[in-house]
Amino acid sequence: MNEKTVNDSQVTVSQVMQPADANPAGNVHGGTIMKLIDNAAGVVAFRHSRCNSVTASVDQINFHYPAFIGDLLIIKACLNLVGKTSMEIGARVESENLLTGKTCHIASAYLTFVSLDGNLKPVPVPDLIFETDKEKVRNKDAQARRKIRLSEKYKI
C-alpha cells in the first residue's frame, strides 16, 4: 500500500447559503454546516483510502460566528492522522460575504472516518507523509486527541 501526502487528499468545498439552509432570521442552521463538514471530510477519507469510508465519530465542532443567507461557505478539510483503518480529518469553515468580500472563520471540527471493504469490514488505509511543519503539528495534536478518544471508549 502506497504512502500519500496530506496534499493528495485535501479538499476545499464551497456553497452559497440559501433560504432553505437558514432559520427565519437568516442564520444558517448548525446542522447544515455540520452536514457540509461531514461531506467534505468524507471526500478526504475516500480520496486517501480509495474505498468506502464512514463517519465513526466527531470529536468536537466549535461554532465561532454565525453564517447568513447569501454567504459563501468554504470548507477546507485535510487529514491530520491515519491509524490502521481510521483517519482523523480536520475541517475549517469560513464564510465570505459576497457583497463585501469579508471572510470570517466560523467553525472548526475534527472527525474520524473508518474505511470499509465490500462486506463492511474495516480495511487498512495508506500511511500518511507529512511535508510541512504545520502538518507535523496537526499530527501531534491529533495523536493526543486519539489517545483521549481511545481512553473514553473504554470507560463505559
N, CA, C and O of each residue as an XYZ file, in Angstrom:
624
protein
N       0.854     -1.181      0.000
C       0.000      0.000      0.000
C       0.895      1.237      0.000
O       1.786      1.358      0.841
N       0.667      2.141     -0.924
C       1.496      3.329     -1.064
C       1.166      4.381     -0.024
O       0.019      4.533      0.396
N       2.212      5.111      0.384
C       2.002      6.252      1.266
C       1.475      7.411      0.441
O       1.705      7.485     -0.766
N       0.765      8.318      1.105
C       0.234      9.503      0.441
C       0.522     10.724      1.296
O       0.695     10.621      2.511
N       0.570     11.870      0.656
C       0.764     13.114      1.390
C      -0.590     13.687      1.809
O      -1.635     13.285      1.299
N      -0.549     14.621      2.733
C      -1.758     15.326      3.155
C      -2.385     16.014      1.946
O      -3.603     16.007      1.770
N      -1.541     16.597      1.133
C      -1.987     17.345     -0.048
C      -2.719     16.467     -1.064
O      -3.552     16.966     -1.820
N      -2.417     15.162     -1.091
C      -3.047     14.250     -2.057
C      -4.553     14.141     -1.883
O      -5.265     13.857     -2.846
N      -5.047     14.360     -0.681
C      -6.475     14.130     -0.432
C      -7.236     15.353      0.075
O      -8.461     15.298      0.188
N      -6.558     16.440      0.380
C      -7.274     17.588      0.951
C      -8.258     18.184     -0.048
O      -8.057     18.099     -1.260
N      -9.319     18.787      0.472
C     -10.336     19.382     -0.390
C     -10.755     20.747      0.139
O     -10.610     21.055      1.322
N     -11.274     21.541     -0.769
C     -11.951     22.789     -0.437
C     -13.296     22.736     -1.151
O     -13.362     22.581     -2.371
N     -14.360     22.866     -0.374
C     -15.717     22.803     -0.909
C     -16.405     24.128     -0.597
O     -16.316     24.625      0.526
N     -17.082     24.695     -1.577
C     -17.778     25.967     -1.381
C     -19.243     25.846     -1.772
O     -19.595     25.143     -2.720
N     -20.089     26.545     -1.024
C     -21.513     26.534     -1.327
C     -22.159     27.821     -0.810
O     -21.900     28.250      0.315
N     -22.999     28.425     -1.643
C     -23.747     29.616     -1.235
C     -24.937     29.176     -0.385
O     -25.657     28.244     -0.741
N     -25.130     29.855      0.734
C     -26.224     29.521      1.635
C     -27.529     30.136      1.131
O     -27.595     31.324      0.816
N     -28.556     29.305      1.062
C     -29.875     29.672      0.537
C     -30.890     29.757      1.675
O     -30.605     29.307      2.785
N     -32.072     30.327      1.418
C     -33.090     30.414      2.478
C     -33.427     29.067      3.125
O     -33.724     29.021      4.318
N     -33.385     27.976      2.364
C     -33.683     26.658      2.935
C     -32.619     26.200      3.934
O     -32.851     25.270      4.706
N     -31.455     26.850      3.920
C     -30.358     26.488      4.825
C     -30.433     27.222      6.159
O     -29.604     26.989      7.038
N     -31.421     28.109      6.322
C     -31.418     29.021      7.469
C     -32.762     29.066      8.188
O     -33.778     28.567      7.702
N     -32.724     29.678      9.354
C     -33.951     29.921     10.112
C     -34.600     31.225      9.612
O     -34.027     31.900      8.757
N     -35.783     31.588     10.132
C     -36.453     32.798      9.640
C     -35.659     34.098      9.834
O     -35.903     35.084      9.138
N     -34.714     34.099     10.774
C     -33.893     35.291     10.994
C     -32.729     35.381     10.011
O     -32.017     36.385      9.980
N     -32.533     34.326      9.202
C     -31.464     34.354      8.207
C     -30.166     33.706      8.643
O     -29.197     33.687      7.884
N     -30.134     33.171      9.864
C     -28.942     32.468     10.342
C     -28.933     31.042      9.799
O     -29.941     30.339      9.866
N     -27.800     30.622      9.265
C     -27.667     29.265      8.738
C     -27.705     28.277      9.900
O     -27.053     28.479     10.924
N     -28.479     27.205      9.723
C     -28.589     26.155     10.746
C     -27.235     25.492     10.981
O     -26.483     25.235     10.041
N     -26.940     25.223     12.244
C     -25.723     24.494     12.578
C     -25.683     23.133     11.910
O     -24.619     22.672     11.495
N     -26.831     22.490     11.803
C     -26.910     21.175     11.173
C     -26.540     21.219      9.697
O     -25.951     20.274      9.171
N     -26.885     22.311      9.031
C     -26.498     22.482      7.627
C     -24.981     22.550      7.512
O     -24.382     21.927      6.635
N     -24.377     23.311      8.405
C     -22.915     23.438      8.406
C     -22.274     22.095      8.750
O     -21.271     21.711      8.148
N     -22.848     21.386      9.711
C     -22.308     20.079     10.102
C     -22.358     19.090      8.940
O     -21.421     18.318      8.741
N     -23.438     19.112      8.182
C     -23.546     18.204      7.040
C     -22.481     18.531      5.987
O     -21.875     17.623      5.418
N     -22.256     19.807      5.729
C     -21.229     20.197      4.762
C     -19.836     19.763      5.228
O     -19.013     19.324      4.425
N     -19.585     19.890      6.530
C     -18.313     19.446      7.104
C     -18.156     17.941      6.912
O     -17.108     17.475      6.466
N     -19.201     17.179      7.251
C     -19.156     15.721      7.134
C     -18.935     15.297      5.683
O     -18.169     14.370      5.420
N     -19.590     15.956      4.755
C     -19.404     15.628      3.337
C     -17.966     15.905      2.881
O     -17.357     15.076      2.204
N     -17.431     17.060      3.249
C     -16.061     17.398      2.850
C     -15.062     16.411      3.461
O     -14.146     15.950      2.781
N     -15.244     16.090      4.744
C     -14.347     15.139      5.409
C     -14.457     13.755      4.777
O     -13.459     13.046      4.648
N     -15.665     13.375      4.386
C     -15.864     12.086      3.727
C     -15.127     11.995      2.405
O     -14.593     10.941      2.058
N     -15.094     13.089      1.667
C     -14.343     13.106      0.405
C     -12.855     12.934      0.671
O     -12.177     12.201     -0.049
N     -12.343     13.603      1.698
C     -10.929     13.454      2.058
C     -10.617     11.997      2.381
O      -9.637     11.440      1.887
N     -11.460     11.383      3.215
C     -11.245      9.984      3.609
C     -11.289      9.060      2.398
O     -10.455      8.164      2.265
N     -12.253      9.276      1.524
C     -12.392      8.430      0.334
C     -11.194      8.614     -0.589
O     -10.677      7.638     -1.132
N     -10.747      9.851     -0.773
C      -9.600     10.103     -1.656
C      -8.335      9.447     -1.109
O      -7.506      8.952     -1.873
N      -8.189      9.446      0.207
C      -6.986      8.849      0.795
C      -7.023      7.329      0.703
O      -6.043      6.700      0.303
N      -8.160      6.742      1.074
C      -8.243      5.277      1.146
C      -8.646      4.632     -0.177
O      -8.360      3.459     -0.418
N      -9.309      5.406     -1.027
C      -9.863      4.913     -2.299
C     -10.831      3.760     -2.078
O     -10.919      2.831     -2.882
N     -11.567      3.847     -0.946
C     -12.651      2.901     -0.705
C     -13.699      3.569      0.174
O     -13.474      4.654      0.709
N     -14.840      2.916      0.319
C     -15.918      3.476      1.113
C     -15.411      3.807      2.510
O     -14.755      2.989      3.155
N     -15.723      5.014      2.967
C     -15.307      5.457      4.296
C     -16.496      6.088      4.986
O     -17.239      6.859      4.380
N     -16.675      5.762      6.253
C     -17.836      6.239      7.001
C     -17.402      7.008      8.246
O     -16.322      6.783      8.792
N     -18.267      7.915      8.678
C     -18.008      8.688      9.883
C     -18.092      7.768     11.095
O     -19.105      7.101     11.310
N     -17.031      7.738     11.877
C     -17.022      6.940     13.104
C     -17.285      7.822     14.322
O     -17.927      7.397     15.283
N     -16.781      9.057     14.268
C     -17.019      9.971     15.391
C     -16.731     11.403     14.962
O     -16.022     11.669     13.991
N     -17.312     12.301     15.729
C     -16.993     13.721     15.608
C     -16.514     14.125     16.995
O     -17.297     14.171     17.944
N     -15.222     14.417     17.108
C     -14.664     14.766     18.420
C     -15.286     16.041     18.955
O     -15.766     16.097     20.087
N     -15.266     17.044     18.126
C     -15.826     18.308     18.550
C     -16.102     19.150     17.325
O     -15.470     19.006     16.279
N     -17.057     20.023     17.492
C     -17.309     21.037     16.481
C     -17.554     22.320     17.249
O     -18.385     22.366     18.157
N     -16.840     23.340     16.884
C     -16.965     24.621     17.561
C     -17.448     25.664     16.574
O     -16.839     25.876     15.525
N     -18.555     26.316     16.923
C     -19.082     27.407     16.114
C     -18.610     28.714     16.745
O     -18.884     28.986     17.914
N     -17.901     29.512     15.963
C     -17.352     30.768     16.474
C     -18.235     31.965     16.131
O     -18.397     32.876     16.943
N     -18.800     31.959     14.932
C     -19.639     33.058     14.446
C     -20.745     32.476     13.573
O     -20.611     31.368     13.055
N     -21.834     33.219     13.410
C     -22.907     32.722     12.541
C     -22.592     32.939     11.065
O     -21.731     33.739     10.699
N     -23.316     32.202     10.235
C     -23.305     32.420      8.791
C     -24.730     32.806      8.411
O     -25.677     32.476      9.125
N     -24.882     33.507      7.285
C     -26.182     34.035      6.904
C     -26.537     33.666      5.472
O     -25.672     33.310      4.672
N     -27.831     33.758      5.165
C     -28.293     33.544      3.792
C     -27.487     34.451      2.867
O     -27.301     35.634      3.149
N     -27.016     33.888      1.773
C     -26.226     34.645      0.804
C     -24.732     34.532      1.004
O     -23.962     34.851      0.098
N     -24.301     34.079      2.185
C     -22.863     33.886      2.420
C     -22.362     32.688      1.624
O     -23.088     31.717      1.412
N     -21.129     32.773      1.194
C     -20.440     31.631      0.606
C     -19.728     30.919      1.737
O     -18.875     31.511      2.398
N     -20.064     29.643      1.976
C     -19.335     28.862      2.970
C     -18.222     28.110      2.270
O     -18.430     27.507      1.217
N     -17.049     28.150      2.858
C     -15.868     27.499      2.314
C     -15.376     26.522      3.374
O     -14.983     26.925      4.469
N     -15.402     25.228      3.039
C     -14.953     24.191      3.974
C     -13.633     23.641      3.471
O     -13.551     23.109      2.364
N     -12.602     23.773      4.288
C     -11.275     23.238      3.969
C     -11.045     22.042      4.873
O     -11.094     22.164      6.097
N     -10.797     20.892      4.277
C     -10.639     19.666      5.062
C      -9.386     18.917      4.640
O      -9.070     18.832      3.453
N      -8.669     18.371      5.628
C      -7.467     17.585      5.333
C      -7.200     16.587      6.454
O      -7.705     16.715      7.570
N      -6.394     15.597      6.117
C      -6.018     14.567      7.088
C      -5.032     15.120      8.109
O      -4.124     15.880      7.775
N      -5.234     14.720      9.359
C      -4.298     15.043     10.432
C      -3.554     13.805     10.915
O      -2.427     13.892     11.403
N      -4.213     12.631     10.770
C      -3.680     11.400     11.343
C      -4.309     10.211     10.643
O      -5.492     10.243     10.305
N      -3.534      9.170     10.423
C      -4.105      7.902      9.979
C      -3.656      6.818     10.947
O      -2.524      6.811     11.431
N      -4.585      5.900     11.213
C      -4.282      4.721     12.005
C      -4.213      3.539     11.066
O      -3.861      3.684      9.895
N      -4.548      2.379     11.574
C      -4.548      1.188     10.719
C      -5.706      1.238      9.723
O      -5.514      1.023      8.527
N      -6.917      1.527     10.230
C      -8.103      1.583      9.356
C      -8.853      2.907      9.479
O      -9.841      3.136      8.781
N      -8.385      3.766     10.359
C      -9.100      5.020     10.610
C      -8.265      6.232     10.232
O      -7.046      6.153     10.076
N      -8.963      7.364     10.091
C      -8.331      8.618      9.701
C      -8.987      9.758     10.460
O     -10.214      9.817     10.544
N      -8.184     10.674     11.017
C      -8.742     11.892     11.593
C      -8.619     13.001     10.571
O      -7.554     13.226      9.995
N      -9.722     13.686     10.356
C      -9.776     14.779      9.395
C     -10.168     16.049     10.134
O     -11.122     16.059     10.912
N      -9.430     17.107      9.884
C      -9.760     18.418     10.429
C     -10.467     19.231      9.367
O     -10.120     19.178      8.187
N     -11.470     19.989      9.803
C     -12.203     20.846      8.874
C     -12.272     22.260      9.436
O     -12.510     22.466     10.626
N     -12.061     23.218      8.556
C     -12.161     24.638      8.901
C     -13.223     25.239      7.994
O     -13.191     25.052      6.777
N     -14.166     25.962      8.594
C     -15.242     26.574      7.823
C     -15.102     28.092      7.889
O     -14.982     28.683      8.962
N     -15.122     28.693      6.719
C     -15.088     30.149      6.626
C     -16.323     30.617      5.881
O     -16.844     29.909      5.019
N     -16.787     31.809      6.213
C     -17.879     32.406      5.454
C     -17.314     33.619      4.726
O     -16.415     34.304      5.214
N     -17.867     33.859      3.555
C     -17.483     35.045      2.792
C     -18.753     35.790      2.412
O     -19.663     35.226      1.804
N     -18.800     37.057      2.778
C     -19.891     37.904      2.337
C     -19.570     38.281      0.895
O     -18.588     38.976      0.635
N     -20.391     37.825     -0.033
C     -20.085     38.021     -1.447
C     -20.188     39.476     -1.885
O     -19.606     39.854     -2.902
N     -20.916     40.296     -1.137
C     -21.026     41.720     -1.487
C     -19.794     42.509     -1.061
O     -19.320     43.383     -1.786
N     -19.279     42.183      0.138
C     -18.155     42.955      0.673
C     -16.810     42.252      0.511
O     -15.760     42.895      0.538
N     -16.844     40.939      0.345
C     -15.606     40.166      0.265
C     -15.032     39.816      1.624
O     -14.009     39.137      1.704
N     -15.679     40.271      2.709
C     -15.181     39.993      4.057
C     -15.318     38.505      4.354
O     -16.371     37.916      4.110
N     -14.251     37.894      4.883
C     -14.269     36.492      5.277
C     -14.131     36.372      6.784
O     -13.577     37.246      7.451
N     -14.653     35.258      7.305
C     -14.635     35.029      8.740
C     -14.537     33.532      9.000
O     -15.252     32.747      8.377
N     -13.655     33.130      9.916
C     -13.551     31.729     10.345
C     -14.721     31.473     11.291
O     -14.751     32.003     12.401
N     -15.692     30.656     10.851
C     -16.915     30.496     11.647
C     -17.006     29.180     12.411
O     -17.756     29.090     13.383
N     -16.255     28.151     11.992
C     -16.366     26.865     12.693
C     -15.153     25.989     12.415
O     -14.464     26.155     11.409
N     -14.908     25.053     13.324
C     -13.851     24.049     13.169
C     -14.368     22.724     13.703
O     -15.206     22.689     14.604
N     -13.860     21.633     13.137
C     -14.298     20.314     13.596
C     -13.216     19.276     13.344
O     -12.374     19.433     12.460
N     -13.256     18.207     14.141
C     -12.396     17.042     13.952
C     -13.286     15.821     13.855
O     -14.123     15.578     14.725
N     -13.102     15.051     12.788
C     -13.920     13.868     12.545
C     -13.023     12.654     12.337
O     -11.917     12.777     11.810
N     -13.495     11.491     12.748
C     -12.787     10.243     12.492
C     -13.618      9.411     11.526
O     -14.818      9.219     11.720
N     -12.961      8.925     10.490
C     -13.597      8.060      9.499
C     -12.898      6.712      9.507
O     -11.707      6.619      9.801
N     -13.650      5.667      9.181
C     -13.106      4.319      9.038
C     -13.395      3.861      7.621
O     -14.501      4.049      7.114
N     -12.398      3.257      6.981
C     -12.572      2.731      5.628
C     -13.055      1.293      5.696
O     -12.601      0.501      6.522
N     -13.995      0.972      4.799
C     -14.628     -0.344      4.824
C     -14.515     -1.042      3.479
O     -14.465     -0.404      2.428
N     -14.476     -2.386      3.538
C     -14.488     -3.176      2.299
C     -15.937     -3.434      1.878
O     -16.865     -2.898      2.483
N     -16.124     -4.240      0.863
C     -17.454     -4.548      0.353
C     -18.343     -5.276      1.335
O     -19.562     -5.291      1.170
N     -17.752     -5.885      2.364
C     -18.516     -6.591      3.401
C     -18.688     -5.745      4.658
O     -19.080     -6.247      5.712
N     -18.391     -4.460      4.532
C     -18.494     -3.504      5.637
C     -17.548     -3.807      6.786
O     -17.850     -3.511      7.942
N     -16.407     -4.395      6.466
C     -15.366     -4.668      7.454
C     -14.245     -3.641      7.273
O     -13.906     -3.294      6.142
N     -13.662     -3.149      8.384
C     -12.567     -2.175      8.268
C     -11.393     -2.719      7.464
O     -11.031     -3.890      7.582
N     -10.811     -1.859      6.653
C      -9.655     -2.224      5.835
C      -8.515     -1.241      6.092
O      -8.764     -0.076      6.403
N      -7.270     -1.697      5.967
C      -6.121     -0.809      6.172
C      -6.116      0.358      5.186
O      -6.528      0.228      4.033
N      -5.635      1.499      5.678
C      -5.510      2.693      4.844
C      -4.026      3.005      4.634
O      -3.191      2.601      5.443
N      -3.694      3.718      3.559
C      -2.289      4.072      3.318
C      -1.720      4.939      4.446
O      -2.446      5.685      5.102
N      -0.422      4.823      4.651
C       0.259      5.697      5.607
C       0.234      7.125      5.082
O      -0.050      7.367      3.909
N       0.539      8.072      5.979
C       0.477      9.481      5.641
C       1.859     10.114      5.764
O       2.570      9.902      6.746
N       2.221     10.885      4.761
C       3.501     11.602      4.744
C       3.227     13.062      5.085
O       2.362     13.696      4.480
N       3.968     13.592      6.056
C       3.842     14.993      6.451
C       4.994     15.774      5.833
O       6.163     15.455      6.050
N       4.652     16.798      5.062
C       5.662     17.561      4.335
C       5.990     18.910      4.968
O       7.050     19.474      4.698
N       5.101     19.430      5.801
C       5.334     20.757      6.377
C       5.323     20.686      7.900
O       4.809     19.736      8.490
N       5.896     21.700      8.518
C       5.877     21.772      9.979
C       4.444     21.876     10.500
O       4.120     21.304     11.541
N       3.591     22.599      9.786
C       2.198     22.745     10.177
C       1.493     21.383     10.188
O       0.727     21.087     11.106
N       1.750     20.565      9.180
C       1.165     19.225      9.116
C       1.671     18.365     10.270
O       0.908     17.583     10.838
N       2.941     18.500     10.621
C       3.508     17.727     11.729
C       2.887     18.132     13.064
O       2.634     17.279     13.916
N       2.642     19.419     13.248
C       1.991     19.895     14.476
C       0.558     19.378     14.541
O       0.108     18.934     15.597
N      -0.166     19.431     13.417
C      -1.532     18.910     13.379
C      -1.545     17.424     13.728
O      -2.443     16.958     14.429
N      -0.547     16.675     13.237
C      -0.471     15.255     13.534
C      -0.221     15.020     15.019
O      -0.838     14.141     15.620
N       0.667     15.786     15.603
C       0.964     15.636     17.030
C      -0.288     15.920     17.870
O      -0.586     15.192     18.817
N      -1.012     16.979     17.514
C      -2.249     17.307     18.224
C      -3.293     16.202     18.024
O      -4.023     15.858     18.953
N      -3.358     15.655     16.817
C      -4.310     14.579     16.516
C      -3.989     13.317     17.314
O      -4.896     12.603     17.742
N      -2.704     13.043     17.512
C      -2.319     11.879     18.316
C      -2.822     12.027     19.750
O      -3.270     11.055     20.359
N      -2.748     13.239     20.285
C      -3.250     13.494     21.643
C      -4.765     13.305     21.692
O      -5.282     12.713     22.639
N      -5.484     13.805     20.677
C      -6.939     13.612     20.642
C      -7.290     12.137     20.518
O      -8.248     11.675     21.137
N      -6.525     11.394     19.724
C      -6.786      9.956     19.547
C      -6.622      9.220     20.876
O      -7.411      8.336     21.209
N      -5.608      9.589     21.615
C      -5.371      8.972     22.924
C      -6.574      9.198     23.846
O      -6.994      8.287     24.560
N      -7.116     10.404     23.826
C      -8.295     10.717     24.638
C      -9.504      9.929     24.144
O     -10.252      9.368     24.945
N      -9.696      9.885     22.813
C     -10.822      9.120     22.245
C     -10.781      7.678     22.695
O     -11.791      7.120     23.125
N      -9.596      7.070     22.593
C      -9.472      5.661     22.954
C      -9.677      5.431     24.438
O     -10.266      4.421     24.825
N      -9.206      6.345     25.284
C      -9.396      6.179     26.727
C     -10.870      6.336     27.091
O     -11.358      5.637     27.980
N     -11.584      7.235     26.426
C     -13.011      7.427     26.683
C     -13.822      6.229     26.216
O     -14.828      5.877     26.831
N     -13.386      5.602     25.126
C     -14.097      4.465     24.560
C     -14.219      3.322     25.559
O     -15.225      2.613     25.571
N     -13.214      3.142     26.388
C     -13.196      2.004     27.296
C     -13.611      2.361     28.723
O     -13.452      1.537     29.624
N     -14.142      3.575     28.954
C     -14.584      3.990     30.270
C     -15.971      3.509     30.635
O     -16.366      3.586     31.798
N     -16.707      3.020     29.674
C     -18.096      2.596     29.895
C     -18.104      1.520     30.917
O     -19.168      1.007     31.265
